[in-house]
Amino acid sequence: MISWSYYGEKGTEYLLGRAAILPYKFLFVIAIFAGCTFSQFKPVYNFSDAMTGLTVFCNLPACLLLLPTLIRAANHYFKRLDSGEMKPLR
């Protein structure tokens, strides 16, 4: 709950500015109360799960595009580590 609140707060701040943070927090607390009080929110839970799942379609292409860069950086790091240029952190 804390992390989702923080992510939402930062997204709200980015999209709407700092003035929108307090109303966002207020709505978040109301949503928590409503979710705990009413049990007929199954469609809301399903929608929330679906929207969270849709983030895969935003993040997966970026991860795949960055994969070659990650592999190059990891190879460079391990070459430097094996050559003794860098000392292990342990």
VEXNULUM-390364 format. One line per 5 residues: number of its first residue (from 0); for each residue x, y, z of N, C-alpha, C, O, CB. Coordinates in Angstrom, 1 decimal, always signed. Each point is the difference from the previous one (the first is absolute). Glycine has a CB too. Layout:
NUM	X/Y/Z/X/Y/Z/X/Y/Z/X/Y/Z/X/Y/Z; ... .
This chain:
0	+0.8/-1.2/+0.0/-0.8/+1.2/+0.0/+0.9/+1.3/+0.0/-0.3/+0.9/-0.7/-1.5/-2.2/+1.9; +2.8/+1.2/-0.4/+0.9/+1.2/+0.1/+0.7/+0.3/-1.4/+0.0/+1.1/-0.4/+0.3/-1.6/+2.9; +0.2/-0.6/-3.1/+0.7/+0.3/-1.3/-1.0/+0.4/-1.1/+0.3/+0.9/-0.7/+1.4/-2.6/+1.4; -2.9/+1.1/-0.7/-1.0/+0.5/-1.0/-0.4/+1.4/+0.2/-0.2/+0.8/-0.9/-0.6/-3.1/+0.7; +0.7/+2.7/+1.5/-0.4/+1.4/+0.3/+1.1/+0.9/-0.5/-0.2/+1.1/-0.6/-1.1/-1.8/+2.6 .
5	+2.6/+0.3/-1.7/+1.1/+0.9/-0.4/+0.1/+0.1/-1.6/+0.2/+1.1/-0.5/+1.0/-1.8/+2.6; -1.3/-0.5/-2.8/+0.0/+0.1/-1.4/-1.1/+0.9/-0.6/+0.2/+0.8/-0.9/+0.8/-3.2/+0.9; -2.2/+2.2/+0.6/-1.1/+0.8/-0.5/+0.2/+1.5/+0.3/-0.3/+0.9/-0.8/-1.2/-2.8/+1.2; +2.1/+2.2/+0.8/+0.3/+1.4/+0.3/+1.0/+0.6/-0.9/-0.2/+1.1/-0.5/-0.3/-1.7/+2.9; +1.6/-0.1/-2.7/+1.0/+0.5/-1.0/-0.6/+0.2/-1.4/+0.3/+0.9/-0.7/+1.5/-2.0/+2.1 .
10	-2.7/+0.1/-1.8/-0.6/+0.2/-1.3/-0.9/+1.2/+0.0/-0.1/+0.7/-1.0/+0.2/-3.2/+0.7; -0.9/+2.6/+1.3/-0.9/+1.2/+0.1/+0.8/+1.3/+0.0/-0.4/+0.9/-0.7/-1.3/-2.3/+2.0; +2.8/+1.4/-0.5/+0.8/+1.2/+0.0/+0.6/+0.3/-1.4/+0.0/+1.2/-0.4/+0.6/-1.6/+2.8; -0.2/-0.6/-3.1/+0.6/+0.2/-1.3/-1.1/+0.5/-1.0/+0.3/+0.9/-0.8/+1.4/-2.7/+1.2; -2.9/+1.2/-0.4/-1.0/+0.4/-0.9/-0.7/+1.2/+0.3/-0.4/+0.8/-0.9/+0.1/-3.2/+0.5 .
15	+0.0/+2.7/+1.7/-0.9/+1.1/+0.4/+0.7/+1.0/+0.9/-0.6/+1.1/+0.2/-1.2/-2.7/-0.4; +3.0/+1.4/+0.6/+0.7/+1.0/+0.9/-0.1/-0.3/+1.4/-0.8/-0.9/+0.5/+0.4/+2.6/-2.2; +1.2/-1.0/+2.5/+0.0/-0.2/+1.5/-1.3/+0.3/+0.7/-0.4/-0.6/+1.0/+2.8/+1.1/-1.1; -3.2/+0.4/-0.5/-1.3/+0.3/+0.6/-1.0/-1.2/+0.0/-0.9/+0.0/+0.8/+1.3/+2.4/-1.5; -0.2/-3.3/-0.1/-0.9/-1.2/-0.1/+0.3/-1.1/+0.9/-0.7/-1.0/+0.1/+0.4/+1.6/-2.4 .
20	+1.4/-0.5/+3.1/+0.5/-1.1/+0.9/-1.0/-0.2/+1.1/-0.4/-1.1/+0.3/+2.8/+1.6/-0.9; -2.8/+0.6/+1.3/-0.9/-0.1/+1.1/-1.4/-0.6/-0.4/-0.4/-0.9/+0.7/+1.6/+2.8/+0.4; -1.8/-1.4/-2.2/-1.2/-0.7/-0.4/+0.2/-1.5/-0.3/-0.9/-0.8/+0.2/+0.1/+3.0/-1.1; +1.9/-2.5/+0.3/+0.3/-1.4/-0.3/+0.1/-0.8/+1.2/-0.6/-1.1/+0.1/+1.8/+1.8/-2.1; -0.5/-0.3/+3.0/+0.1/-0.7/+1.3/-1.4/-0.2/+0.6/-0.3/-1.1/+0.6/+2.6/+2.0/-0.2 .
25	-3.1/+0.2/-0.4/-1.4/-0.1/+0.5/-0.8/-1.1/-0.7/-0.6/-0.8/+0.7/+0.7/+3.2/-0.1; +0.0/-2.4/-1.9/-0.8/-1.0/-0.8/+0.6/-1.4/+0.3/-0.7/-1.0/+0.0/+0.2/+2.7/-1.8; +1.8/-1.8/+1.9/+0.6/-1.3/+0.3/-0.5/-0.6/+1.3/-0.3/-1.2/+0.1/+2.3/+1.9/-1.4; -2.1/+0.1/+2.4/-0.5/-0.4/+1.3/-1.4/-0.4/-0.1/-0.4/-1.0/+0.6/+2.0/+2.5/+0.5; -2.4/-0.8/-1.8/-1.4/-0.3/-0.2/-0.1/-1.3/-0.8/-0.9/-0.9/+0.4/+0.2/+3.3/-0.4 .
30	+1.5/-2.6/-1.0/+0.0/-1.3/-0.7/+0.3/-1.2/+0.9/-0.5/-1.1/-0.2/+1.1/+2.4/-1.9; +0.4/-1.1/+3.0/+0.4/-1.1/+0.9/-1.2/-0.3/+0.9/-0.3/-1.2/+0.2/+2.7/+2.0/-0.3; -3.0/+0.2/+0.7/-1.2/-0.2/+0.8/-1.1/-0.7/-0.7/-0.6/-0.9/+0.5/+1.2/+3.0/+0.8; -0.9/-1.6/-2.5/-1.1/-0.7/-0.8/+0.4/-1.4/-0.3/-0.9/-0.9/+0.0/+0.3/+3.1/-1.0; +1.8/-2.5/+0.6/+0.4/-1.3/-0.3/-0.1/-1.0/+1.2/-0.2/-1.2/-0.1/+1.7/+2.2/-1.6 .
35	-1.2/-0.4/+2.9/-0.1/-0.9/+1.2/-1.4/-0.1/+0.5/-0.4/-1.0/+0.6/+2.6/+1.7/+0.0; -3.1/+0.2/-0.9/-1.3/+0.0/+0.5/-1.0/-0.8/-0.8/-0.8/-0.7/+0.5/+1.3/+2.9/+0.5; -0.4/-2.0/-2.3/-1.0/-0.6/-0.9/+0.6/-1.2/-0.7/+1.2/+0.0/-0.5/-2.3/+2.2/+0.1; +0.4/-3.3/+0.4/+0.5/-1.2/-0.6/-0.4/-0.2/-1.5/+0.4/-1.0/-0.6/-0.5/+0.0/+2.9; -0.8/+1.8/-2.8/-0.5/-0.1/-1.4/+0.9/+0.7/-1.0/-0.5/+0.4/-1.0/-1.8/-0.6/+1.9 .
40	+3.6/+0.4/-0.6/+0.9/+0.7/-0.9/+0.8/-1.0/-0.8/+1.0/+0.4/-0.5/-0.9/+1.5/+2.1; -0.6/-3.1/-1.8/+0.7/-0.9/-0.9/+0.3/+0.5/-1.4/+1.1/-0.2/-0.4/-2.2/-1.6/+1.7; +0.2/+2.5/-1.9/+0.4/+0.6/-1.4/+1.1/+1.0/+0.1/+0.8/+0.1/-0.9/-3.2/-0.5/+0.2; +2.4/+1.1/+1.8/+1.1/+1.0/+0.2/+1.4/-0.7/+0.2/+1.0/+0.4/-0.6/-2.7/+1.2/+1.6; +1.7/-2.7/-0.3/+1.2/-0.8/+0.2/+0.4/-0.5/-1.3/+1.2/+0.0/-0.4/-1.8/-0.6/+2.7 .
45	-0.3/+0.0/-3.1/+0.3/-0.6/-1.3/+0.6/+1.1/-0.9/+1.0/-0.3/-0.7/-2.8/-1.4/+1.0; +1.2/+2.9/-0.3/+0.5/+1.1/-0.9/+1.4/+0.4/+0.5/+0.8/+0.2/-0.9/-3.2/+0.6/+0.5; +2.6/-0.7/+1.7/+1.3/+0.4/+0.5/+1.1/-1.0/-0.4/+1.1/+0.3/-0.4/-2.3/+0.8/+2.3; +0.8/-2.4/-1.8/+1.0/-1.1/-0.4/+0.3/+0.1/-1.5/+1.1/-0.2/-0.4/-2.0/-1.2/+2.3; -0.1/+1.7/-2.7/+0.2/+0.0/-1.4/+0.8/+1.2/-0.4/+0.9/-0.1/-0.9/-3.1/-1.0/+0.5 .
50	+2.0/+2.3/+1.0/+0.8/+1.1/-0.3/+1.5/-0.2/+0.5/+0.9/+0.5/-0.7/-3.0/+1.0/+0.9; +2.3/-2.1/+0.9/+1.3/-0.3/+0.4/+0.7/-1.0/-0.9/+1.2/+0.2/-0.3/-1.9/+0.2/+2.7; +0.0/-1.3/-2.9/+0.5/-1.0/-1.0/+0.4/+0.7/-1.3/+0.9/-0.4/-0.7/-2.3/-1.4/+1.7; +0.6/+2.9/-1.4/+0.3/+0.7/-1.2/+1.3/+0.7/+0.0/+0.6/+0.4/-1.1/-3.0/-0.1/+0.8; +2.9/+0.0/+1.5/+1.3/+0.7/+0.1/+1.1/-0.9/-0.7/+1.1/+0.6/-0.4/-1.8/+0.6/+2.5 .
55	+0.5/-2.5/-2.2/+1.0/-0.8/-0.6/+0.2/+0.4/-1.5/+1.1/+0.0/-0.5/-1.8/-1.9/+2.0; -0.4/+2.3/-2.2/+0.2/+0.4/-1.3/+0.7/+1.3/-0.2/+0.5/+0.3/-1.1/-2.6/-1.4/+0.6; +2.2/+1.9/+1.5/+0.8/+1.3/+0.0/+1.4/-0.3/+0.3/+0.9/+0.5/-0.6/-2.9/+0.8/+1.3; +2.3/-2.2/+0.3/+1.3/-0.2/+0.5/+0.8/-1.1/-0.8/+1.2/+0.2/-0.1/-2.0/+0.5/+2.3; +0.2/-1.7/-2.7/+0.7/-1.0/-0.7/+0.7/+0.4/-1.2/+1.2/-0.4/-0.2/-2.9/-1.1/+1.1 .
60	+1.2/+2.4/-1.8/+0.7/+0.4/-1.1/+1.3/+0.8/+0.4/+1.0/-0.1/-0.6/-3.1/+0.2/-0.7; +1.9/+0.8/+2.3/+1.2/+0.7/+0.5/+1.1/-0.9/+0.6/+1.2/+0.2/-0.3/-2.7/+1.7/+0.8; +1.1/-2.9/+0.2/+0.9/-1.0/+0.5/+0.8/-0.7/-1.1/+1.2/-0.2/+0.1/-2.7/-0.1/+2.0; +0.7/-0.1/-3.1/+0.6/-0.7/-1.1/+1.0/+0.9/-0.8/+1.0/-0.5/-0.5/-3.0/-1.0/+0.3; +1.6/+2.8/+0.1/+0.9/+0.9/-0.7/+1.3/+0.3/+0.8/+1.1/+0.2/-0.6/-3.1/+0.8/-0.5 .
65	+1.9/-1.1/+2.4/+1.2/+0.3/+0.8/+0.8/-1.3/+0.3/+1.1/+0.1/+0.5/-2.4/+1.8/+0.5; +0.8/-3.0/-1.4/+0.7/-1.3/+0.3/+1.5/+0.0/-0.6/+0.9/-0.4/+0.7/-3.2/-0.7/-0.7; +2.5/+1.5/-1.3/+1.3/+0.0/-0.5/+1.0/+0.9/+0.8/+1.2/-0.3/+0.2/-2.2/-0.1/-2.5; +0.5/+1.6/+2.7/+0.8/+0.9/+0.8/+0.3/-0.7/+1.4/+1.2/+0.1/+0.4/-2.2/+1.9/-1.5; +0.1/-2.6/+1.7/+0.2/-0.7/+1.2/+1.1/-1.1/-0.1/+0.9/-0.2/+0.8/-3.3/+0.7/-0.1 .
70	+2.3/-1.3/-1.8/+0.9/-1.1/-0.2/+1.4/+0.6/-0.2/+1.0/-0.5/+0.5/-2.8/-0.9/-1.6; +2.0/+2.5/+0.3/+1.3/+0.6/-0.2/+0.6/+0.5/+1.3/+1.1/-0.2/+0.3/-1.8/+0.9/-2.6; -0.2/+0.0/+3.1/+0.5/+0.5/+1.3/+0.4/-1.1/+0.9/+1.0/+0.1/+0.7/-2.5/+1.9/-1.0; +0.8/-3.1/+0.4/+0.3/-1.1/+0.8/+1.3/-0.7/-0.4/+0.9/-0.3/+0.8/-3.3/-0.1/-0.3; +2.6/+0.2/-1.8/+1.2/-0.5/-0.5/+1.2/+0.8/+0.3/+1.1/-0.5/+0.4/-2.4/-0.6/-2.3 .
75	+1.2/+2.4/+1.7/+1.0/+1.0/+0.3/+0.4/-0.1/+1.5/+1.2/+0.0/+0.4/-2.0/+1.5/-2.3; -0.2/-1.5/+2.7/+0.2/-0.1/+1.5/+0.8/-1.3/+0.4/+1.0/+0.1/+0.7/-3.1/+1.2/-0.4; +1.6/-2.4/-0.9/+0.7/-1.3/+0.4/+1.4/-0.1/-0.6/+0.9/-0.6/+0.6/-3.2/-0.5/-0.5; +2.5/+1.7/-1.2/+1.4/+0.0/-0.6/+0.9/+0.8/+0.9/+1.1/-0.4/+0.3/-2.0/+0.2/-2.6; +0.5/+1.4/+2.8/+0.8/+0.8/+0.9/+0.2/-0.7/+1.3/+1.0/+0.1/+0.6/-1.9/+2.0/-1.7 .
80	-0.1/-2.8/+1.6/+0.1/-0.7/+1.3/+1.0/-1.1/-0.1/+0.8/-0.2/+0.8/-3.2/+0.8/-0.3; +2.3/-1.4/-1.6/+0.9/-1.1/-0.3/+1.4/+0.4/-0.2/+0.9/-0.7/+0.4/-2.8/-0.6/-1.3; +2.1/+2.5/+0.3/+1.4/+0.4/-0.3/+0.7/+0.6/+1.3/+1.2/+0.3/-0.1/-1.9/+0.2/-2.3; -0.1/-0.3/+3.4/+0.6/+0.6/+1.2/-0.1/+1.5/+0.1/+0.5/+0.6/+0.9/+1.0/-2.5/-0.8; -2.0/+2.5/-1.2/-0.1/+1.5/+0.0/-1.0/+0.5/+1.1/+0.2/+1.1/+0.5/+0.2/-1.2/-3.0 .
85	-1.3/-0.7/+2.8/-1.0/+0.3/+1.1/+0.1/-1.1/+1.1/+0.3/-1.1/-0.3/-1.8/+2.3/-1.3; +1.4/-0.7/+2.8/+0.0/-1.0/+1.1/-1.5/-0.4/+0.3/-0.9/+0.8/-0.1/+3.0/+0.2/+1.1; -2.3/-2.3/-0.6/-1.4/-0.4/+0.3/-0.4/+0.8/+1.3/+0.8/+0.4/+0.8/-0.4/-2.7/-1.8; -1.7/+2.5/+1.1/-0.6/+0.8/+1.1/+0.0/-0.9/+1.3/-0.1/+0.6/+1.1/-1.2/+0.7/-2.7; +1.4/-2.6/+1.5/-0.1/-0.8/+1.2/+1.3/+0.0/+0.7/+0.1/-0.7/+1.1/-1.8/-0.7/-2.1 .
